[in-house]
Amino acid sequence: MNTSNIELSPVAIKCIEQLISSFKSLLIVALILIFIGIGFRDPWPADEPRFALIAKEMVETGHWFFPARAQELYPDKPPIFMWSIALFYWITGSLRVSFLLPSASAGLLTLFLVYDIAKRLWDKKVGIAAGWLLLFSFQFLLQTKTAQVDALVCAFITIGCYGILRFCLVDGLYRWYALAWFFMGIGVITKGVGFLPLLMLIPYAALRLMSPERNKITKCHWSAWAAGPLIMLFAIGLWVLPMLLIVNASDNAAYELYRDNILFRQTVTRYADSWHHLKPAWYYIVSVIPLFWLPLSLTIPWLVKPWIEAINRLDGRIVLPIGWVLLVILFFSASPGKRGVYILPALPMLALAIAPYYHLLLQSKTLKNILLGLSFFLAGGLIIVSVLGLVDFQVLSKLTQKLDIEPWFLFLGIGLCSIIGIFILKGFSTWVAWPIFFSALWIGYSTYGYHLRNDISTPKNIYIKAQEMIDRDSHIALIDFSEQFILFSPYPIVHFGYNTLLEEQLAAAYQWQRLEKQYILIEDIQIYKACFQLEKAIDLGFAHRRHWVLLPTSAKKTNCDYQESNLPVYRYNSSM
């Protein structure tokens, strides 16, 4: 693609060069976009209430080693991410503030690491360009503003990649190699895929074979290379070994199930024989990368040729990150279970591989117009949808009734701010179109959007209704619940196991409910009418698009056919 005849105005060049060369600008914008909205909302389903509840319970009970949700052990994830939320909760005393801080901090660290390694491999301008590319990538910012484990494990994986790149291509200091393997281990006990940086050694080995002297910055004995996996095992052992010792000494079946689940079912079995999120092999290429990696995914057609040229020159600065990105995508594509967020750790290295070609990309009028058109299309689309919503367009009116939210002023504000900002700054450069739209989108959503969505994303409304109906010292049993019903409850809670069959939960609740101030919180359609009188249920309204009721003791029928239940009864009394 010949773009050499396209000229930029001197003002545009100066503006872009100043922006690219300013780390302070990158840092300030990153702090605003990543941290704005913290403290403005509560944890939202599906995963955030679970992690927030576990972290809160750790601080309240002092039981930090084994994650538990209302006393029941949680074996789906190691405790590292929950520990990070718990630490911030212990420091701040505010769950609203603390639950988003680990992901935000991890995102900022990832951004700095990409900037720093790009600066060392090329120069400061390339480092700044890499930082901007990553910051304005949709999936990256989405995960830094979400309380899920993925942003944290992405940071640990990026540390691993940073260490390998710095050891192999920058200075050859062994401490970076050791650091990489140590944080691979920490990544493994955060989320099993933390070992992924070791795949970067495959393209590095290929470079060494094809050009032994040219790529020989490292000068260590083979035994030093072999020590890497031992360092990773040491880091993994910091949590796994004490866990195994405690489980073996406990003689507790629940702990043994926790051990087996966390070590096998959630790792090897989940990868090789996934039981959910089943997608075809091409899922990431077709459905994730084109959208969630915007705008980086749009630059790839312009970079195929220079990347191939760099690979032919055996330029390790391109071969290692690009080779690793491809191996990561291949690794996750080979598993039947796929989620878009799984390939997030590859995004920082893609930004690193794109950054040295920012001058080439800036010369492409076609790419500039695509980004400008996309920004106008999205901003204009939000304006059109908001206007139609404000005039009660039938389809949108039905949608707002279903979702119980009217985001029209939010959409209108984002769209207008984007278009006005683009028109004001287009005299400097139309390259600012995507950053302006992207910033307006996330600032608007992280403030007014959080306000709009928060009430419908928590069950607070049904508990407010319950407080009007029952005494504060009442106890509530949860049936077929999600963690937010524990997290936001002002009442002492009991439950009978998160994954217990509905019929068994109902039988256990029927047996538990004996006193006047004991209630069962259940969706109305799940009531077993042979054992409970629906007409005596207390209507609490809707939460999460489900109709909830409280069953008092008086709703029980004496001729119920439930068998005696031996399920454990888990209890939790929130200090919120």
LOBAKE-164940 format. One record per residue (C-alpha): residue in one letter; x, y, z. Coordinates in steps of 0.2 Angstrom, whole numbers, plus 5000, padded with zeros to 4 digits. Layout:
BEGIN
AXYZ
...
END
This chain:
BEGIN
M500050005000
N500850164994
T500550315006
S502050415004
N501250544993
I500050595007
E500550755017
L500050805034
S499950995038
P501351065049
V500151105062
A499450925063
I501250855063
K501750965077
C500150935087
I500350745085
E502250745089
Q501950845105
L500650725110
I501650575107
S503150635115
S502350685131
F502250545145
K501450675157
S499950685145
L499750505143
L499850475162
I498550615165
V497350545152
A497550375158
L497250415176
I495650505171
L494950375160
I495450225171
F494950295188
I493450405184
G491950325191
I492750235206
G491550255221
F490150295210
R489350125209
D489149955217
P489749785211
W488649725197
P488249555191
A488849435185
D490549415193
E490849575203
P489649545218
R490449375220
F492249435221
A491649585232
L490749475244
I492149355246
A493349495249
K492249585262
E491949415271
M493849395272
V494049555281
E492549535292
T492949355297
G494849355296
H494849195286
W495949245271
F496649085265
F495148995258
P493949105248
A492149085254
R490449155250
A489349165265
Q490349025273
E490348905258
L492048885250
Y492248955233
P493348845222
D493248925205
K494749045207
P496249055218
P496149195231
I497449325223
F496149435215
M494949425231
W496449465242
S496849625232
I495049685234
A495049635252
L496649735255
F495949895247
Y494349865257
W495349845273
I496350005269
T494850115263
G493350035273
S492250065257
L491749925246
R491150045233
V492950115231
S493949955234
F493149835223
L493749925207
L495449975213
P496349815209
S495849815190
A496149995189
S497949985197
A498349835186
G497849925170
L498950075175
L500349955178
T500149865161
L500050035152
F501750085160
L502549925157
V502149935138
Y502750115137
D504350075146
I504849915136
A504450005120
K505450155125
R506950035129
L506749935113
W506550095102
D506350265109
K505250375120
K504150425106
V503750245102
G503450215120
I502150355121
A501350295105
A501250115112
G500450185128
W499150285118
L498750135107
L498350025122
L497450155132
F496250195118
S495850005115
F494149955119
Q494449795128
F495849855138
L494950005146
L493349895148
Q494249775159
T495249905169
K493549975174
T492749805178
A493049705194
Q493549545186
V495149445188
D495649475169
A496449645171
L497549585186
V498149425177
C498449535161
A499649635172
F500549485179
I500749415161
T501349585155
I502649585168
G503149415162
C503249475144
Y504249635150
G505449525159
I505849415144
L505949555132
R507149655143
F508249505146
C508249435128
L508349605119
V508849745130
D510149715143
G510249525146
L510149555165
Y509649385173
R508549475186
W507249515172
Y507149335167
A506949275185
L505649415187
A504649355172
W504549175179
F504149225196
F502649335190
M502149185178
G501949085194
I500949225203
G499849235187
V499549055188
I498849065206
T497849215200
K497049125185
G497848975178
V498449045161
G499749155170
F501149045162
L500849115144
P502349225143
L503449065142
L502749045124
M503749205120
L505349095121
I504748995106
P505049135094
Y506549185103
A507249005101
A506949015083
L507849185081
R509349105090
L509348955079
M509249065063
S510449205069
P511449145084
E512649295086
R511449435080
N510149385094
K511449335107
I511249475120
T511049345134
K512549265140
C512049135153
H512348955156
W510948835150
S510648795169
A510148975172
W508848955158
A508248795166
A508048885183
G506548985176
P505248845178
L505848815196
I505649005200
M503848995193
L503548835204
F504248925219
A502949065216
I501548945214
G502048855229
L501849005240
W500048975240
V499848795234
L500948715247
P500148795262
M498448755254
L498848575252
L499548555270
I498048635277
V496848525267
N497748375272
A497748415290
S495948465291
D495148295287
N493748405280
A492748345264
A492348525259
Y494248575259
E494648415249
L493348455236
Y494048635235
R495748565232
D495248455219
N494148585210
I495448725210
L496948615205
F496048505191
R494348555186
Q494648735185
T496248715175
V496648565164
T494748505163
R494148685160
Y495348705145
A495348535137
D493448485141
S492548645144
W490748635149
H490148815144
H490548955133
L490748835119
K491348925103
P492048875086
A493948885083
W493749045073
Y492849135086
Y494249255091
I494649305074
V492949335068
S491949395083
V493149465096
I494749545088
P493849655075
L492749735088
F493549725105
W495249765099
L494649925090
P495550035085
L497149925084
S496249795074
L495949925060
T497849955058
I498349775054
P498149785035
W499349925035
L500649835045
V500649655037
K502049715025
P503149805037
W502949665050
I503449535037
E504949635032
A505449645051
I505249455053
N506349435037
R507649545045
L507549435061
D507049595071
G506749515088
R505849675093
I504449625081
V504649435080
L504449405099
P502849515102
I501949465086
G502449285087
W501849285105
V500149365101
L499849235087
L500349085099
V499149155113
I497749165100
L498148995094
F498148925112
F496448995117
S495748945100
A496248765103
S495048755118
P493248725115
G492748845129
K493049025123
R492649205130
G493249365122
V494149415138
Y495249265138
I496349345124
L496549515133
P498349475139
A498849485120
L498249655118
P499749745126
M500949655115
L500049695100
A500049885104
L501949855107
A502149785089
I501149925081
A501950075090
P503550085080
Y502550105064
Y501550255070
H502350365057
L501850245043
L500050245050
L499950435052
Q500350445033
S498750335028
K497350445023
T496250295021
L496550235039
K496250415046
N494550425036
I494050255043
L494350305061
L493450475057
G491950395049
L491850265063
S491850395076
F490550505067
F489550345064
L489550295082
A489250465089
G487950505076
G487050335080
L486950375098
I486150545094
I484850475083
V484450335095
S484250455109
V483150575099
L482050425094
G481950365112
L481450535118
V480050545106
D479450375112
F479850275096
Q478950105099
V480349985098
L481450085110
S480050115122
K479749925123
L481649905126
T481650035140
Q480149955148
K481049785148
L482749845154
D481949975166
I483150115160
E483050265149
P484850315144
W484350435131
F485150595139
L486750495142
F486750445123
L486350615118
G487750695129
I489050575123
G488650595105
L488550785105
C490150805115
S491050685103
I490450775087
I490750955095
G492450905101
I492950825084
F492450985075
I493351095087
L494950995085
K494850945067
G495851095062
F497351025071
S497050845066
T495650725062
W496650585070
V495950645087
A494150585082
W494350415090
P495150475106
I493850615108
F492350485105
F493150355116
S493450475130
A491750555129
L491050375129
W491950315145
I491850475155
G489950485151
Y489650305155
S490750305171
T489850455178
Y488050475173
G487950305165
Y488450225182
H487050325190
L485750265178
R486250085179
N486650065197
D484950035205
I484349915192
S485949815193
T485749775212
P484349705222
K484249855234
N482449895229
I481749725235
Y482649745252
I482049925254
K480249845251
A480649705264
Q481149835277
E479449905276
M478649735279
I479649635291
D480749675307
R482549715305
D483049565316
S482249445304
H483249305295
I483049265277
A483449105268
L483949125249
I483349005236
D484248995219
F485149155222
S486549265216
E487949335227
Q487249515226
F485749455236
I486949415250
L488049565248
F486649695249
S485549615262
P485249715278
Y484649555286
P485649395292
I485649275278
V485649085277
H485848975261
F486048795257
G487348795244
Y487648895228
N487548745216
T486248645226
L484748585216
L483248695217
E482148555225
E483448515238
Q483648695242
L481748715245
A481648555255
A483048625266
A482248795268
Y480548715273
Q481448615286
W482448775292
Q480948885293
R480148865310
L480149035319
E479049185316
K480449295310
Q481149175297
Y480749205279
I481149125262
L481649245248
I481249155231
E480649195214
D478749175213
I478749045199
Q479948935209
I478748915224
Y478148735226
K476348755229
A476148585238
C477148655252
F476848845252
Q475348955250
L475749075237
E474349195242
K475249225259
A476849275250
I477449455253
D477749535236
L479449625235
G479349675216
F480649645203
A482549635203
H483649575189
R482049545178
R481449415191
H479849435202
W480349405221
V479349365236
L479549325254
L478749175261
P478349195280
T478149045291
S476249055290
A476449015271
K477048835275
K475848695273
T475848555285
N475548415273
C477148445263
D477948295255
Y479748355256
Q480948225263
E482048275278
S483548375272
N485348345277
L486048495268
P487248605277
V486548775282
Y487748925278
R487549085287
Y488149265284
N487749425294
S488349575284
S489149725293
M488649845279
END
